[in-house]
Amino acid sequence: MRYVLDSTLLIDHANRDEPASELLQRLHSERHELYTCDVVTCETLSQGDTSHLRHLRSLLDALEYVATSPEAARWAAGSRLRRHRAGGKVGLGDSLIAGVAAQLGAIVVTRNRPDFERQGIEVLTY
């Protein structure tokens, strides 16, 4: 199974959140395909002290990195446009992460379920 790990999972794990850490360990031990992308990398490394950031970098380095492709960006644009036309909103970051997940046929692992489900993306939460 393919999973795109959202920054919420990685940051929560680094902050020693037990449910996040247990889920990350389970996904790794079950040998699933675990991905990150440019948006998650940027969000994850945008805060914290040196030790915290070193830990987050090592987590990110263990994941398969996928850059947002033109197709994923167009998917994200379409998703945002549909939400805006329906009177709702979706953040740029979450729409790009969803676009990467859609292109990979992956599930997003996050505690931020609604923003991804509104876009039609399958979510695994903790």
N, C-alpha and C positions, 0 to 999 in steps of 0.2 A: 504494500500500500504506500502511496505517496502522501507526504504531509509537508505543507509550508508552515514553518513555525513563526508565529507572530511575535513581535517584540514584547508583548505582554508576558508570554510564557518565559522567554529568555530572561527578562528583567526580574520577574517574580522568582524564577529559579535562583538567580544570582543573589536575590534578597532573602534566600532560604525559606521561601514559601513552600511548605511541605506538599500540598497537592500538585503544584507546578513541578517540583522536583521529582515526585513519584511518577507523574505522567511522562516526563522527559526520559527518565530512566527506563520505564516500560517500553516506550517507543524505540529507544535505542537497543534494548535487550532483545526485542522482537525483530530486530534487523529491518525495520521499515526504511524506505527512502526518505530522508529528512533534508529539506531544502530551506534556504534563506534567499533573500533577494536584496536589491539595492535599498529599497525603502526600509526594510526591517533592519539592515545593517546601520543605516543612518539613524533611525529612531533609537536603536539599542545603544549605540555608542555616543549619544548626544548628552548623556548625563552620568554623573557618578565620580567618585574619587579614583585615583590611579589604580589601586588594588582592584576595585570593583570593575573598572574598564578592562584591566588585564584579564580578569576572569571571563568577562563577556566576549572579549576578542578570542579567547581560546575556545569558547563555545561556538562562536560563529565559524571559526576555522575548521571545526569538526563537521560542519554541514556542507552540503553541495550548494554552491552559489549559482544562482540563475539571475542574469540581468533582465530587466524589463525589456521585452522585445517590442517592436512596432505593433505586432498583433495584440499583445497583452495591453499595450497603451491604448489602442483603439477600442478594445473590449472595455477597459476602464472608463474611457470617455463615453461610450454608449451606456454603460451602467449609470454613470453620474447624470447623464442627460435624461434618462428615463426617470430617475429619482427626482430630479429637479422639476420635470414636467408634471410629475404626480404630486408636487407640493412638498416633497421631502428633501433631505440633504444626505450626502455621504461625503466623507472627507477624501481628499485627493490621495493620501497615503493608503487608506483602506481600500480604495477602489483600485489602485495599482497593485496592491498585494493580491486582491481578488482576481485581477486580470492575469497575474502570474499563475495563481492556483488554477484558474480556468484553463489556461494554456497547457499546464502540466497534467490536468485531470487529477488534481490533488485536493486534499481536505486541509482547511486552515485550522491550526491549533491555536486557540486564543481564549481569553476570558471575556472577550468583547464580541459575543455571539451575534447580537442584533445587526451590527453594521455589515457583517458578511452575509448573514442569512437573507437580509433585505435585497441583496444582490444575487441571490440564488446560488450561493456557494455553500457547500456542505462544511459543517463546523464540528470540531471536537473540542470540548471545553473541559475545564477542571474546577 
